[in-house]
């Protein structure tokens, strides 16, 4: 799967104000975080957030962002990874 889909999913889960830098210091990549699963996410979010983004992680999977990625590619927009 295109790794950018994991990044789009992660930004959706964290929302624009989310701190992906701290998360990446622990997990390395958005894909590794996704693959870690919900039990690991709950533990991580409890340690850094007052309100857990777990609900948002349940709403979508990386593949749900295929249309977004295609739109970005069509318009020459880059996904920062």
HUKARA-V998342 format. One record per backbone hydrogen bond with DSSP energy under -0.5 kcal/mol. CO is the residue of the C=O (numbers start at 1). NH is the residue of the N-H. E is the energy in kcal/mol with one decimal. If there is no record, write none. Layout:
BEGIN
co={CO CO}
nh={NH NH}
e={E E}
END
This chain:
BEGIN
co={2 2 3 3 4 5 6 7 8 9 10 11 15 18 19 20 21 22 23 23 24 27 29 30 31 32 33 34 37 38 39 40 41 42 43 44 44 45 45 50 52 53 53 54 55 56 56 61 62 63 65 66 67 68 69 70 71 72 73 78 79}
nh={5 6 6 7 8 9 10 11 12 13 14 15 18 20 23 24 25 26 26 27 28 29 33 34 35 36 37 37 41 42 43 44 45 46 47 47 48 48 49 52 55 56 57 58 59 59 60 64 65 66 69 70 71 72 73 74 75 77 76 80 81}
e={-1.8 -0.6 -0.6 -1.3 -2.4 -2.3 -2.7 -2.3 -1.9 -2.7 -2.9 -1.9 -2.4 -1.0 -1.2 -2.7 -1.5 -0.9 -0.7 -2.7 -1.7 -1.0 -1.9 -2.5 -2.9 -1.2 -0.7 -1.0 -2.2 -2.9 -1.8 -2.5 -3.3 -2.3 -1.1 -0.6 -0.9 -0.6 -2.8 -0.5 -0.6 -0.6 -1.7 -1.4 -0.6 -0.9 -0.8 -2.0 -2.1 -1.7 -2.7 -2.7 -2.3 -2.4 -2.7 -2.6 -1.7 -3.0 -1.2 -0.6 -0.5}
END
